Amino acid sequence: MIKAYMYVIAFLIFASGCSSSSDDSTFTFGKGSYNFVMYDSTGKKIMIKGIMKVAGYQGEKISGTLENTNVYDENFSGYSSMSKEFEGNVIKKEKKVWINTNPRIADSNVFWNMIIGKSSMNGEWSYSMFRGAGSKGKIKVTQIKE
């Protein structure tokens, strides 16, 4: 009889450990506001901090605005090319997000290529010109808790 109680208690402990808690939040990307941080190529020096607001999200297409809240290095290649508007694509099956930070011009753009993770989006930004690739760095996007 004692063994039966021990099995029941062991099962209850195991079952409660496997259940998800309210603290286990998964990053979801959609309409809303997000913090972004652009780093240099080493991922250690912060270049820009800002807020990305996704206003349009239809199918795989996204659009919205970018607001730089802190600019730590305005001399990096590509900074002057970034606009206050963006457009991009989300490929949910592959958990990928691509953003063009200046969709109105074809030359001299900063692009963000990111992977959707459990708690954020991480990836690389790259400054692209007709003459070839420019500078690159790391980027991280996190959801603003409202």
Sequence and secondary structure as in RCSB ss.txt:
>XXXX:A:sequence
MIKAYMYVIAFLIFASGCSSSSDDSTFTFGKGSYNFVMYDSTGKKIMIKGIMKVAGYQGEKISGTLENTNVYDEN
FSGYSSMSKEFEGNVIKKEKKVWINTNPRIADSNVFWNMIIGKSSMNGEWSYSMFRGAGSKGKIKVTQIKE
>XXXX:A:secstr
 HHHHHHHHHHHHHHHHHS  TT      SSEEEEEEEE TTS SEEEEEEEEEEEEETTEEEEEEEEEEES TT
STTGGG  SEEEEEEEGGGTEEEEES TT SSSEEEEEEEE SS EEEEEEEEETTEEEEEEEEEEEE   
